Amino acid sequence: MGLLGNEDISHPEFSIEVKDRKKFTGIKYLEQAERNCPDGKIPIAIVHVTRQSHSRDVVLVRLNDWQRLVERNTK
């Protein structure tokens, strides 16, 4: 857990902030991606805020899928 503004998890390539919430509205977008995902693919949801640059969009992916992607790309 980060203290005094530091990162929660340190990784060689990522600075990770962890949040715990009882409810998270964005989960419905990822659940829709999962329902529509063909077998063998990883479901991802991208959230765009109207009138903001697309470079600021947020990507949602399940932790276990993200870990598989990171492991696949570090081999």
CHARMM internal coordinates of N, CA and C (Angstrom, degrees):
IC EDIT
DIST 1 N 1 CA 1.4495
DIST 1 CA 1 C 1.5195
ANGL 1 N 1 CA 1 C 108.49
DIST 1 C 2 N 1.3034
ANGL 1 CA 1 C 2 N 116.73
DIHE 1 N 1 CA 1 C 2 N 129.77
DIST 2 N 2 CA 1.4581
ANGL 1 C 2 N 2 CA 121.40
DIHE 1 CA 1 C 2 N 2 CA -179.75
DIST 2 CA 2 C 1.5181
ANGL 2 N 2 CA 2 C 112.10
DIHE 1 C 2 N 2 CA 2 C -73.40
DIST 2 C 3 N 1.2866
ANGL 2 CA 2 C 3 N 115.58
DIHE 2 N 2 CA 2 C 3 N 143.25
DIST 3 N 3 CA 1.4497
ANGL 2 C 3 N 3 CA 121.44
DIHE 2 CA 2 C 3 N 3 CA 177.26
DIST 3 CA 3 C 1.5141
ANGL 3 N 3 CA 3 C 109.47
DIHE 2 C 3 N 3 CA 3 C -122.90
DIST 3 C 4 N 1.3319
ANGL 3 CA 3 C 4 N 116.20
DIHE 3 N 3 CA 3 C 4 N 144.95
DIST 4 N 4 CA 1.4581
ANGL 3 C 4 N 4 CA 121.63
DIHE 3 CA 3 C 4 N 4 CA 174.54
DIST 4 CA 4 C 1.5223
ANGL 4 N 4 CA 4 C 112.85
DIHE 3 C 4 N 4 CA 4 C 54.67
DIST 4 C 5 N 1.3241
ANGL 4 CA 4 C 5 N 115.91
DIHE 4 N 4 CA 4 C 5 N 42.42
DIST 5 N 5 CA 1.4539
ANGL 4 C 5 N 5 CA 120.11
DIHE 4 CA 4 C 5 N 5 CA 174.69
DIST 5 CA 5 C 1.5123
ANGL 5 N 5 CA 5 C 115.49
DIHE 4 C 5 N 5 CA 5 C 84.89
DIST 5 C 6 N 1.3152
ANGL 5 CA 5 C 6 N 118.46
DIHE 5 N 5 CA 5 C 6 N 5.64
DIST 6 N 6 CA 1.4639
ANGL 5 C 6 N 6 CA 120.54
DIHE 5 CA 5 C 6 N 6 CA 178.16
DIST 6 CA 6 C 1.5282
ANGL 6 N 6 CA 6 C 110.53
DIHE 5 C 6 N 6 CA 6 C -84.31
DIST 6 C 7 N 1.3231
ANGL 6 CA 6 C 7 N 115.94
DIHE 6 N 6 CA 6 C 7 N 165.18
DIST 7 N 7 CA 1.4666
ANGL 6 C 7 N 7 CA 121.49
DIHE 6 CA 6 C 7 N 7 CA 179.44
DIST 7 CA 7 C 1.5211
ANGL 7 N 7 CA 7 C 110.53
DIHE 6 C 7 N 7 CA 7 C -66.88
DIST 7 C 8 N 1.3320
ANGL 7 CA 7 C 8 N 116.03
DIHE 7 N 7 CA 7 C 8 N 152.02
DIST 8 N 8 CA 1.4650
ANGL 7 C 8 N 8 CA 121.33
DIHE 7 CA 7 C 8 N 8 CA 178.63
DIST 8 CA 8 C 1.5248
ANGL 8 N 8 CA 8 C 110.81
DIHE 7 C 8 N 8 CA 8 C -77.98
DIST 8 C 9 N 1.3285
ANGL 8 CA 8 C 9 N 116.26
DIHE 8 N 8 CA 8 C 9 N -42.21
DIST 9 N 9 CA 1.4644
ANGL 8 C 9 N 9 CA 121.02
DIHE 8 CA 8 C 9 N 9 CA -179.78
DIST 9 CA 9 C 1.5178
ANGL 9 N 9 CA 9 C 108.11
DIHE 8 C 9 N 9 CA 9 C -130.51
DIST 9 C 10 N 1.3027
ANGL 9 CA 9 C 10 N 115.64
DIHE 9 N 9 CA 9 C 10 N 129.20
DIST 10 N 10 CA 1.4602
ANGL 9 C 10 N 10 CA 120.61
DIHE 9 CA 9 C 10 N 10 CA 177.17
DIST 10 CA 10 C 1.5163
ANGL 10 N 10 CA 10 C 108.92
DIHE 9 C 10 N 10 CA 10 C -99.84
DIST 10 C 11 N 1.3123
ANGL 10 CA 10 C 11 N 115.99
DIHE 10 N 10 CA 10 C 11 N 134.61
DIST 11 N 11 CA 1.4588
ANGL 10 C 11 N 11 CA 123.52
DIHE 10 CA 10 C 11 N 11 CA -179.70
DIST 11 CA 11 C 1.5190
ANGL 11 N 11 CA 11 C 105.82
DIHE 10 C 11 N 11 CA 11 C -138.47
DIST 11 C 12 N 1.3104
ANGL 11 CA 11 C 12 N 118.65
DIHE 11 N 11 CA 11 C 12 N 151.41
DIST 12 N 12 CA 1.4635
ANGL 11 C 12 N 12 CA 119.40
DIHE 11 CA 11 C 12 N 12 CA -179.50
DIST 12 CA 12 C 1.5411
ANGL 12 N 12 CA 12 C 114.38
DIHE 11 C 12 N 12 CA 12 C -54.03
DIST 12 C 13 N 1.3388
ANGL 12 CA 12 C 13 N 117.37
DIHE 12 N 12 CA 12 C 13 N -31.35
DIST 13 N 13 CA 1.4620
ANGL 12 C 13 N 13 CA 120.16
DIHE 12 CA 12 C 13 N 13 CA -176.84
DIST 13 CA 13 C 1.5236
ANGL 13 N 13 CA 13 C 114.38
DIHE 12 C 13 N 13 CA 13 C -114.88
DIST 13 C 14 N 1.3311
ANGL 13 CA 13 C 14 N 117.68
DIHE 13 N 13 CA 13 C 14 N -13.82
DIST 14 N 14 CA 1.4620
ANGL 13 C 14 N 14 CA 120.80
DIHE 13 CA 13 C 14 N 14 CA -173.21
DIST 14 CA 14 C 1.5216
ANGL 14 N 14 CA 14 C 111.35
DIHE 13 C 14 N 14 CA 14 C -127.82
DIST 14 C 15 N 1.3123
ANGL 14 CA 14 C 15 N 115.54
DIHE 14 N 14 CA 14 C 15 N 148.20
DIST 15 N 15 CA 1.4587
ANGL 14 C 15 N 15 CA 122.68
DIHE 14 CA 14 C 15 N 15 CA 168.40
DIST 15 CA 15 C 1.5252
ANGL 15 N 15 CA 15 C 105.55
DIHE 14 C 15 N 15 CA 15 C -111.63
DIST 15 C 16 N 1.3163
ANGL 15 CA 15 C 16 N 117.79
DIHE 15 N 15 CA 15 C 16 N 114.49
DIST 16 N 16 CA 1.4646
ANGL 15 C 16 N 16 CA 121.86
DIHE 15 CA 15 C 16 N 16 CA -167.45
DIST 16 CA 16 C 1.5207
ANGL 16 N 16 CA 16 C 111.18
DIHE 15 C 16 N 16 CA 16 C -111.38
DIST 16 C 17 N 1.3204
ANGL 16 CA 16 C 17 N 114.79
DIHE 16 N 16 CA 16 C 17 N 130.82
DIST 17 N 17 CA 1.4604
ANGL 16 C 17 N 17 CA 123.59
DIHE 16 CA 16 C 17 N 17 CA 174.72
DIST 17 CA 17 C 1.5235
ANGL 17 N 17 CA 17 C 106.53
DIHE 16 C 17 N 17 CA 17 C -108.72
DIST 17 C 18 N 1.3241
ANGL 17 CA 17 C 18 N 117.90
DIHE 17 N 17 CA 17 C 18 N 130.22
DIST 18 N 18 CA 1.4627
ANGL 17 C 18 N 18 CA 122.61
DIHE 17 CA 17 C 18 N 18 CA -177.08
DIST 18 CA 18 C 1.5301
ANGL 18 N 18 CA 18 C 109.09
DIHE 17 C 18 N 18 CA 18 C -112.52
DIST 18 C 19 N 1.3240
ANGL 18 CA 18 C 19 N 116.33
DIHE 18 N 18 CA 18 C 19 N 133.49
DIST 19 N 19 CA 1.4559
ANGL 18 C 19 N 19 CA 121.97
DIHE 18 CA 18 C 19 N 19 CA 177.83
DIST 19 CA 19 C 1.5194
ANGL 19 N 19 CA 19 C 109.68
DIHE 18 C 19 N 19 CA 19 C -127.03
DIST 19 C 20 N 1.3274
ANGL 19 CA 19 C 20 N 116.46
DIHE 19 N 19 CA 19 C 20 N 145.52
DIST 20 N 20 CA 1.4575
ANGL 19 C 20 N 20 CA 123.22
DIHE 19 CA 19 C 20 N 20 CA 177.07
DIST 20 CA 20 C 1.5224
ANGL 20 N 20 CA 20 C 107.27
DIHE 19 C 20 N 20 CA 20 C -120.81
DIST 20 C 21 N 1.3193
ANGL 20 CA 20 C 21 N 117.14
DIHE 20 N 20 CA 20 C 21 N 124.48
DIST 21 N 21 CA 1.4595
ANGL 20 C 21 N 21 CA 122.02
DIHE 20 CA 20 C 21 N 21 CA -178.61
DIST 21 CA 21 C 1.5156
ANGL 21 N 21 CA 21 C 109.47
DIHE 20 C 21 N 21 CA 21 C -134.61
DIST 21 C 22 N 1.3334
ANGL 21 CA 21 C 22 N 116.56
DIHE 21 N 21 CA 21 C 22 N 148.00
DIST 22 N 22 CA 1.4650
ANGL 21 C 22 N 22 CA 120.83
DIHE 21 CA 21 C 22 N 22 CA 174.22
DIST 22 CA 22 C 1.5220
ANGL 22 N 22 CA 22 C 110.12
DIHE 21 C 22 N 22 CA 22 C -70.79
DIST 22 C 23 N 1.3330
ANGL 22 CA 22 C 23 N 116.64
DIHE 22 N 22 CA 22 C 23 N -36.69
DIST 23 N 23 CA 1.4642
ANGL 22 C 23 N 23 CA 121.82
DIHE 22 CA 22 C 23 N 23 CA 179.26
DIST 23 CA 23 C 1.5222
ANGL 23 N 23 CA 23 C 108.26
DIHE 22 C 23 N 23 CA 23 C -136.12
DIST 23 C 24 N 1.3164
ANGL 23 CA 23 C 24 N 115.35
DIHE 23 N 23 CA 23 C 24 N 146.84
DIST 24 N 24 CA 1.4604
ANGL 23 C 24 N 24 CA 121.72
DIHE 23 CA 23 C 24 N 24 CA 176.93
DIST 24 CA 24 C 1.5136
ANGL 24 N 24 CA 24 C 107.47
DIHE 23 C 24 N 24 CA 24 C -143.85
DIST 24 C 25 N 1.3085
ANGL 24 CA 24 C 25 N 116.66
DIHE 24 N 24 CA 24 C 25 N 112.70
DIST 25 N 25 CA 1.4553
ANGL 24 C 25 N 25 CA 122.07
DIHE 24 CA 24 C 25 N 25 CA -175.74
DIST 25 CA 25 C 1.5267
ANGL 25 N 25 CA 25 C 112.39
DIHE 24 C 25 N 25 CA 25 C -59.16
DIST 25 C 26 N 1.3305
ANGL 25 CA 25 C 26 N 117.25
DIHE 25 N 25 CA 25 C 26 N -35.94
DIST 26 N 26 CA 1.4539
ANGL 25 C 26 N 26 CA 121.20
DIHE 25 CA 25 C 26 N 26 CA -176.70
DIST 26 CA 26 C 1.5114
ANGL 26 N 26 CA 26 C 114.68
DIHE 25 C 26 N 26 CA 26 C -63.07
DIST 26 C 27 N 1.3349
ANGL 26 CA 26 C 27 N 117.39
DIHE 26 N 26 CA 26 C 27 N -18.49
DIST 27 N 27 CA 1.4661
ANGL 26 C 27 N 27 CA 119.58
DIHE 26 CA 26 C 27 N 27 CA -177.88
DIST 27 CA 27 C 1.5325
ANGL 27 N 27 CA 27 C 110.87
DIHE 26 C 27 N 27 CA 27 C -61.83
DIST 27 C 28 N 1.3373
ANGL 27 CA 27 C 28 N 117.77
DIHE 27 N 27 CA 27 C 28 N -29.11
DIST 28 N 28 CA 1.4688
ANGL 27 C 28 N 28 CA 119.71
DIHE 27 CA 27 C 28 N 28 CA -179.78
DIST 28 CA 28 C 1.5282
ANGL 28 N 28 CA 28 C 111.04
DIHE 27 C 28 N 28 CA 28 C -65.17
DIST 28 C 29 N 1.3375
ANGL 28 CA 28 C 29 N 117.84
DIHE 28 N 28 CA 28 C 29 N -29.73
DIST 29 N 29 CA 1.4584
ANGL 28 C 29 N 29 CA 120.54
DIHE 28 CA 28 C 29 N 29 CA 178.39
DIST 29 CA 29 C 1.5294
ANGL 29 N 29 CA 29 C 110.28
DIHE 28 C 29 N 29 CA 29 C -69.90
DIST 29 C 30 N 1.3274
ANGL 29 CA 29 C 30 N 116.26
DIHE 29 N 29 CA 29 C 30 N -41.45
DIST 30 N 30 CA 1.4592
ANGL 29 C 30 N 30 CA 119.88
DIHE 29 CA 29 C 30 N 30 CA 178.91
DIST 30 CA 30 C 1.5267
ANGL 30 N 30 CA 30 C 110.41
DIHE 29 C 30 N 30 CA 30 C -68.99
DIST 30 C 31 N 1.3204
ANGL 30 CA 30 C 31 N 117.68
DIHE 30 N 30 CA 30 C 31 N -38.25
DIST 31 N 31 CA 1.4664
ANGL 30 C 31 N 31 CA 120.64
DIHE 30 CA 30 C 31 N 31 CA 177.46
DIST 31 CA 31 C 1.5276
ANGL 31 N 31 CA 31 C 110.91
DIHE 30 C 31 N 31 CA 31 C -62.39
DIST 31 C 32 N 1.3313
ANGL 31 CA 31 C 32 N 117.84
DIHE 31 N 31 CA 31 C 32 N -36.46
DIST 32 N 32 CA 1.4641
ANGL 31 C 32 N 32 CA 120.52
DIHE 31 CA 31 C 32 N 32 CA 175.96
DIST 32 CA 32 C 1.5238
ANGL 32 N 32 CA 32 C 110.41
DIHE 31 C 32 N 32 CA 32 C -66.06
DIST 32 C 33 N 1.3380
ANGL 32 CA 32 C 33 N 116.59
DIHE 32 N 32 CA 32 C 33 N -41.88
DIST 33 N 33 CA 1.4661
ANGL 32 C 33 N 33 CA 120.36
DIHE 32 CA 32 C 33 N 33 CA 177.08
DIST 33 CA 33 C 1.5242
ANGL 33 N 33 CA 33 C 110.24
DIHE 32 C 33 N 33 CA 33 C -60.79
DIST 33 C 34 N 1.3292
ANGL 33 CA 33 C 34 N 117.25
DIHE 33 N 33 CA 33 C 34 N -38.94
DIST 34 N 34 CA 1.4691
ANGL 33 C 34 N 34 CA 121.20
DIHE 33 CA 33 C 34 N 34 CA 179.28
DIST 34 CA 34 C 1.5261
ANGL 34 N 34 CA 34 C 111.15
DIHE 33 C 34 N 34 CA 34 C -66.36
DIST 34 C 35 N 1.3168
ANGL 34 CA 34 C 35 N 117.43
DIHE 34 N 34 CA 34 C 35 N -41.64
DIST 35 N 35 CA 1.4728
ANGL 34 C 35 N 35 CA 120.45
DIHE 34 CA 34 C 35 N 35 CA 179.49
DIST 35 CA 35 C 1.5260
ANGL 35 N 35 CA 35 C 111.10
DIHE 34 C 35 N 35 CA 35 C -63.77
DIST 35 C 36 N 1.3164
ANGL 35 CA 35 C 36 N 117.23
DIHE 35 N 35 CA 35 C 36 N -35.07
DIST 36 N 36 CA 1.4614
ANGL 35 C 36 N 36 CA 121.74
DIHE 35 CA 35 C 36 N 36 CA -175.83
DIST 36 CA 36 C 1.5225
ANGL 36 N 36 CA 36 C 113.67
DIHE 35 C 36 N 36 CA 36 C -92.91
DIST 36 C 37 N 1.3230
ANGL 36 CA 36 C 37 N 117.40
DIHE 36 N 36 CA 36 C 37 N 0.76
DIST 37 N 37 CA 1.4598
ANGL 36 C 37 N 37 CA 121.88
DIHE 36 CA 36 C 37 N 37 CA -173.53
DIST 37 CA 37 C 1.5354
ANGL 37 N 37 CA 37 C 111.81
DIHE 36 C 37 N 37 CA 37 C -80.90
DIST 37 C 38 N 1.3328
ANGL 37 CA 37 C 38 N 117.28
DIHE 37 N 37 CA 37 C 38 N 123.78
DIST 38 N 38 CA 1.4618
ANGL 37 C 38 N 38 CA 119.65
DIHE 37 CA 37 C 38 N 38 CA 175.10
DIST 38 CA 38 C 1.5329
ANGL 38 N 38 CA 38 C 111.01
DIHE 37 C 38 N 38 CA 38 C -66.71
DIST 38 C 39 N 1.3220
ANGL 38 CA 38 C 39 N 117.20
DIHE 38 N 38 CA 38 C 39 N 154.03
DIST 39 N 39 CA 1.4606
ANGL 38 C 39 N 39 CA 121.88
DIHE 38 CA 38 C 39 N 39 CA 177.73
DIST 39 CA 39 C 1.5250
ANGL 39 N 39 CA 39 C 110.49
DIHE 38 C 39 N 39 CA 39 C -55.92
DIST 39 C 40 N 1.3264
ANGL 39 CA 39 C 40 N 114.98
DIHE 39 N 39 CA 39 C 40 N 139.35
DIST 40 N 40 CA 1.4522
ANGL 39 C 40 N 40 CA 120.48
DIHE 39 CA 39 C 40 N 40 CA 176.10
DIST 40 CA 40 C 1.5227
ANGL 40 N 40 CA 40 C 114.61
DIHE 39 C 40 N 40 CA 40 C 89.06
DIST 40 C 41 N 1.3353
ANGL 40 CA 40 C 41 N 117.27
DIHE 40 N 40 CA 40 C 41 N -4.32
DIST 41 N 41 CA 1.4586
ANGL 40 C 41 N 41 CA 120.81
DIHE 40 CA 40 C 41 N 41 CA 178.53
DIST 41 CA 41 C 1.5259
ANGL 41 N 41 CA 41 C 110.21
DIHE 40 C 41 N 41 CA 41 C -109.32
DIST 41 C 42 N 1.3204
ANGL 41 CA 41 C 42 N 116.54
DIHE 41 N 41 CA 41 C 42 N 161.53
DIST 42 N 42 CA 1.4662
ANGL 41 C 42 N 42 CA 122.14
DIHE 41 CA 41 C 42 N 42 CA 178.23
DIST 42 CA 42 C 1.5261
ANGL 42 N 42 CA 42 C 108.22
DIHE 41 C 42 N 42 CA 42 C -101.60
DIST 42 C 43 N 1.3376
ANGL 42 CA 42 C 43 N 117.22
DIHE 42 N 42 CA 42 C 43 N 122.88
DIST 43 N 43 CA 1.4658
ANGL 42 C 43 N 43 CA 119.61
DIHE 42 CA 42 C 43 N 43 CA 179.36
DIST 43 CA 43 C 1.5314
ANGL 43 N 43 CA 43 C 111.21
DIHE 42 C 43 N 43 CA 43 C -74.99
DIST 43 C 44 N 1.3140
ANGL 43 CA 43 C 44 N 115.53
DIHE 43 N 43 CA 43 C 44 N 133.70
DIST 44 N 44 CA 1.4576
ANGL 43 C 44 N 44 CA 123.06
DIHE 43 CA 43 C 44 N 44 CA 178.83
DIST 44 CA 44 C 1.5230
ANGL 44 N 44 CA 44 C 107.35
DIHE 43 C 44 N 44 CA 44 C -137.73
DIST 44 C 45 N 1.3248
ANGL 44 CA 44 C 45 N 116.59
DIHE 44 N 44 CA 44 C 45 N 139.93
DIST 45 N 45 CA 1.4656
ANGL 44 C 45 N 45 CA 121.64
DIHE 44 CA 44 C 45 N 45 CA 173.66
DIST 45 CA 45 C 1.5252
ANGL 45 N 45 CA 45 C 108.27
DIHE 44 C 45 N 45 CA 45 C -115.99
DIST 45 C 46 N 1.3206
ANGL 45 CA 45 C 46 N 116.35
DIHE 45 N 45 CA 45 C 46 N 135.49
DIST 46 N 46 CA 1.4606
ANGL 45 C 46 N 46 CA 122.11
DIHE 45 CA 45 C 46 N 46 CA 175.70
DIST 46 CA 46 C 1.5218
ANGL 46 N 46 CA 46 C 107.22
DIHE 45 C 46 N 46 CA 46 C -113.15
DIST 46 C 47 N 1.3214
ANGL 46 CA 46 C 47 N 116.64
DIHE 46 N 46 CA 46 C 47 N 126.05
DIST 47 N 47 CA 1.4646
ANGL 46 C 47 N 47 CA 121.85
DIHE 46 CA 46 C 47 N 47 CA -177.55
DIST 47 CA 47 C 1.5281
ANGL 47 N 47 CA 47 C 109.08
DIHE 46 C 47 N 47 CA 47 C -108.40
DIST 47 C 48 N 1.3166
ANGL 47 CA 47 C 48 N 115.52
DIHE 47 N 47 CA 47 C 48 N 123.78
DIST 48 N 48 CA 1.4654
ANGL 47 C 48 N 48 CA 122.19
DIHE 47 CA 47 C 48 N 48 CA 179.38
DIST 48 CA 48 C 1.5269
ANGL 48 N 48 CA 48 C 109.19
DIHE 47 C 48 N 48 CA 48 C -112.59
DIST 48 C 49 N 1.3229
ANGL 48 CA 48 C 49 N 117.06
DIHE 48 N 48 CA 48 C 49 N 135.00
DIST 49 N 49 CA 1.4576
ANGL 48 C 49 N 49 CA 122.09
DIHE 48 CA 48 C 49 N 49 CA 174.76
DIST 49 CA 49 C 1.5310
ANGL 49 N 49 CA 49 C 107.33
DIHE 48 C 49 N 49 CA 49 C -96.51
DIST 49 C 50 N 1.3155
ANGL 49 CA 49 C 50 N 115.61
DIHE 49 N 49 CA 49 C 50 N 123.57
DIST 50 N 50 CA 1.4567
ANGL 49 C 50 N 50 CA 121.61
DIHE 49 CA 49 C 50 N 50 CA -177.45
DIST 50 CA 50 C 1.5304
ANGL 50 N 50 CA 50 C 111.39
DIHE 49 C 50 N 50 CA 50 C -51.72
DIST 50 C 51 N 1.3199
ANGL 50 CA 50 C 51 N 115.11
DIHE 50 N 50 CA 50 C 51 N 136.24
DIST 51 N 51 CA 1.4540
ANGL 50 C 51 N 51 CA 125.43
DIHE 50 CA 50 C 51 N 51 CA 178.40
DIST 51 CA 51 C 1.5266
ANGL 51 N 51 CA 51 C 113.87
DIHE 50 C 51 N 51 CA 51 C 71.60
DIST 51 C 52 N 1.3173
ANGL 51 CA 51 C 52 N 117.01
DIHE 51 N 51 CA 51 C 52 N 12.66
DIST 52 N 52 CA 1.4617
ANGL 51 C 52 N 52 CA 119.70
DIHE 51 CA 51 C 52 N 52 CA 171.86
DIST 52 CA 52 C 1.5196
ANGL 52 N 52 CA 52 C 108.58
DIHE 51 C 52 N 52 CA 52 C -108.29
DIST 52 C 53 N 1.3014
ANGL 52 CA 52 C 53 N 115.93
DIHE 52 N 52 CA 52 C 53 N 158.35
DIST 53 N 53 CA 1.4596
ANGL 52 C 53 N 53 CA 121.16
DIHE 52 CA 52 C 53 N 53 CA 178.47
DIST 53 CA 53 C 1.5270
ANGL 53 N 53 CA 53 C 109.75
DIHE 52 C 53 N 53 CA 53 C -63.41
DIST 53 C 54 N 1.3299
ANGL 53 CA 53 C 54 N 116.07
DIHE 53 N 53 CA 53 C 54 N 139.79
DIST 54 N 54 CA 1.4668
ANGL 53 C 54 N 54 CA 119.75
DIHE 53 CA 53 C 54 N 54 CA 178.58
DIST 54 CA 54 C 1.5275
ANGL 54 N 54 CA 54 C 111.32
DIHE 53 C 54 N 54 CA 54 C -63.95
DIST 54 C 55 N 1.3243
ANGL 54 CA 54 C 55 N 117.52
DIHE 54 N 54 CA 54 C 55 N -20.61
DIST 55 N 55 CA 1.4644
ANGL 54 C 55 N 55 CA 119.35
DIHE 54 CA 54 C 55 N 55 CA 176.90
DIST 55 CA 55 C 1.5253
ANGL 55 N 55 CA 55 C 111.59
DIHE 54 C 55 N 55 CA 55 C -66.81
DIST 55 C 56 N 1.3229
ANGL 55 CA 55 C 56 N 118.12
DIHE 55 N 55 CA 55 C 56 N -11.96
DIST 56 N 56 CA 1.4682
ANGL 55 C 56 N 56 CA 122.37
DIHE 55 CA 55 C 56 N 56 CA 178.88
DIST 56 CA 56 C 1.5327
ANGL 56 N 56 CA 56 C 111.85
DIHE 55 C 56 N 56 CA 56 C -100.54
DIST 56 C 57 N 1.3307
ANGL 56 CA 56 C 57 N 118.44
DIHE 56 N 56 CA 56 C 57 N 3.62
DIST 57 N 57 CA 1.4628
ANGL 56 C 57 N 57 CA 121.54
DIHE 56 CA 56 C 57 N 57 CA 179.00
DIST 57 CA 57 C 1.5230
ANGL 57 N 57 CA 57 C 110.50
DIHE 56 C 57 N 57 CA 57 C -59.18
DIST 57 C 58 N 1.3113
ANGL 57 CA 57 C 58 N 115.37
DIHE 57 N 57 CA 57 C 58 N 157.07
DIST 58 N 58 CA 1.4641
ANGL 57 C 58 N 58 CA 122.39
DIHE 57 CA 57 C 58 N 58 CA -178.73
DIST 58 CA 58 C 1.5203
ANGL 58 N 58 CA 58 C 109.08
DIHE 57 C 58 N 58 CA 58 C -109.93
DIST 58 C 59 N 1.3366
ANGL 58 CA 58 C 59 N 116.21
DIHE 58 N 58 CA 58 C 59 N 135.79
DIST 59 N 59 CA 1.4627
ANGL 58 C 59 N 59 CA 122.38
DIHE 58 CA 58 C 59 N 59 CA 179.68
DIST 59 CA 59 C 1.5248
ANGL 59 N 59 CA 59 C 108.74
DIHE 58 C 59 N 59 CA 59 C -105.55
DIST 59 C 60 N 1.3385
ANGL 59 CA 59 C 60 N 116.05
DIHE 59 N 59 CA 59 C 60 N 128.74
DIST 60 N 60 CA 1.4592
ANGL 59 C 60 N 60 CA 121.67
DIHE 59 CA 59 C 60 N 60 CA 177.71
DIST 60 CA 60 C 1.5223
ANGL 60 N 60 CA 60 C 109.15
DIHE 59 C 60 N 60 CA 60 C -112.01
DIST 60 C 61 N 1.3178
ANGL 60 CA 60 C 61 N 116.11
DIHE 60 N 60 CA 60 C 61 N 128.53
DIST 61 N 61 CA 1.4578
ANGL 60 C 61 N 61 CA 122.27
DIHE 60 CA 60 C 61 N 61 CA 177.62
DIST 61 CA 61 C 1.5297
ANGL 61 N 61 CA 61 C 106.94
DIHE 60 C 61 N 61 CA 61 C -148.89
DIST 61 C 62 N 1.3021
ANGL 61 CA 61 C 62 N 117.73
DIHE 61 N 61 CA 61 C 62 N 146.02
DIST 62 N 62 CA 1.4726
ANGL 61 C 62 N 62 CA 120.96
DIHE 61 CA 61 C 62 N 62 CA 178.28
DIST 62 CA 62 C 1.5235
ANGL 62 N 62 CA 62 C 109.54
DIHE 61 C 62 N 62 CA 62 C -64.95
DIST 62 C 63 N 1.3292
ANGL 62 CA 62 C 63 N 116.17
DIHE 62 N 62 CA 62 C 63 N 146.30
DIST 63 N 63 CA 1.4601
ANGL 62 C 63 N 63 CA 121.67
DIHE 62 CA 62 C 63 N 63 CA -177.38
DIST 63 CA 63 C 1.5233
ANGL 63 N 63 CA 63 C 111.90
DIHE 62 C 63 N 63 CA 63 C -57.47
DIST 63 C 64 N 1.3312
ANGL 63 CA 63 C 64 N 117.79
DIHE 63 N 63 CA 63 C 64 N -43.97
DIST 64 N 64 CA 1.4720
ANGL 63 C 64 N 64 CA 119.00
DIHE 63 CA 63 C 64 N 64 CA -177.87
DIST 64 CA 64 C 1.5354
ANGL 64 N 64 CA 64 C 111.43
DIHE 63 C 64 N 64 CA 64 C -64.84
DIST 64 C 65 N 1.3416
ANGL 64 CA 64 C 65 N 117.46
DIHE 64 N 64 CA 64 C 65 N -34.69
DIST 65 N 65 CA 1.4646
ANGL 64 C 65 N 65 CA 120.32
DIHE 64 CA 64 C 65 N 65 CA 176.57
DIST 65 CA 65 C 1.5312
ANGL 65 N 65 CA 65 C 110.23
DIHE 64 C 65 N 65 CA 65 C -69.90
DIST 65 C 66 N 1.3135
ANGL 65 CA 65 C 66 N 116.95
DIHE 65 N 65 CA 65 C 66 N -41.21
DIST 66 N 66 CA 1.4671
ANGL 65 C 66 N 66 CA 121.16
DIHE 65 CA 65 C 66 N 66 CA 179.22
DIST 66 CA 66 C 1.5300
ANGL 66 N 66 CA 66 C 110.07
DIHE 65 C 66 N 66 CA 66 C -62.57
DIST 66 C 67 N 1.3290
ANGL 66 CA 66 C 67 N 116.66
DIHE 66 N 66 CA 66 C 67 N -42.73
DIST 67 N 67 CA 1.4694
ANGL 66 C 67 N 67 CA 120.27
DIHE 66 CA 66 C 67 N 67 CA 178.61
DIST 67 CA 67 C 1.5233
ANGL 67 N 67 CA 67 C 110.76
DIHE 66 C 67 N 67 CA 67 C -61.61
DIST 67 C 68 N 1.3336
ANGL 67 CA 67 C 68 N 117.71
DIHE 67 N 67 CA 67 C 68 N -41.11
DIST 68 N 68 CA 1.4667
ANGL 67 C 68 N 68 CA 120.93
DIHE 67 CA 67 C 68 N 68 CA 177.34
DIST 68 CA 68 C 1.5153
ANGL 68 N 68 CA 68 C 110.90
DIHE 67 C 68 N 68 CA 68 C -62.91
DIST 68 C 69 N 1.3297
ANGL 68 CA 68 C 69 N 117.87
DIHE 68 N 68 CA 68 C 69 N -40.97
DIST 69 N 69 CA 1.4579
ANGL 68 C 69 N 69 CA 121.30
DIHE 68 CA 68 C 69 N 69 CA 179.07
DIST 69 CA 69 C 1.5331
ANGL 69 N 69 CA 69 C 111.05
DIHE 68 C 69 N 69 CA 69 C -64.32
DIST 69 C 70 N 1.3129
ANGL 69 CA 69 C 70 N 116.45
DIHE 69 N 69 CA 69 C 70 N -43.73
DIST 70 N 70 CA 1.4718
ANGL 69 C 70 N 70 CA 120.59
DIHE 69 CA 69 C 70 N 70 CA -179.78
DIST 70 CA 70 C 1.5272
ANGL 70 N 70 CA 70 C 109.81
DIHE 69 C 70 N 70 CA 70 C -64.76
DIST 70 C 71 N 1.3319
ANGL 70 CA 70 C 71 N 116.66
DIHE 70 N 70 CA 70 C 71 N -45.94
DIST 71 N 71 CA 1.4613
ANGL 70 C 71 N 71 CA 119.75
DIHE 70 CA 70 C 71 N 71 CA 179.46
DIST 71 CA 71 C 1.5269
ANGL 71 N 71 CA 71 C 111.52
DIHE 70 C 71 N 71 CA 71 C -61.93
DIST 71 C 72 N 1.3133
ANGL 71 CA 71 C 72 N 117.12
DIHE 71 N 71 CA 71 C 72 N -40.32
DIST 72 N 72 CA 1.4693
ANGL 71 C 72 N 72 CA 122.53
DIHE 71 CA 71 C 72 N 72 CA 179.58
DIST 72 CA 72 C 1.5272
ANGL 72 N 72 CA 72 C 110.14
DIHE 71 C 72 N 72 CA 72 C -62.64
DIST 72 C 73 N 1.3030
ANGL 72 CA 72 C 73 N 117.94
DIHE 72 N 72 CA 72 C 73 N -37.01
DIST 73 N 73 CA 1.4576
ANGL 72 C 73 N 73 CA 121.76
DIHE 72 CA 72 C 73 N 73 CA -176.47
DIST 73 CA 73 C 1.5184
ANGL 73 N 73 CA 73 C 114.45
DIHE 72 C 73 N 73 CA 73 C -88.61
DIST 73 C 74 N 1.3341
ANGL 73 CA 73 C 74 N 117.83
DIHE 73 N 73 CA 73 C 74 N -4.32
DIST 74 N 74 CA 1.4590
ANGL 73 C 74 N 74 CA 120.31
DIHE 73 CA 73 C 74 N 74 CA 178.14
DIST 74 CA 74 C 1.5160
ANGL 74 N 74 CA 74 C 111.92
DIHE 73 C 74 N 74 CA 74 C -104.58
DIST 74 C 75 N 1.3257
ANGL 74 CA 74 C 75 N 117.47
DIHE 74 N 74 CA 74 C 75 N 1.18
DIST 75 N 75 CA 1.4642
ANGL 74 C 75 N 75 CA 120.58
DIHE 74 CA 74 C 75 N 75 CA -179.86
DIST 75 CA 75 C 1.4992
ANGL 75 N 75 CA 75 C 111.44
DIHE 74 C 75 N 75 CA 75 C -85.70
END
COOR INIT
IC SEED 1 N 1 CA 1 C
IC BUILD
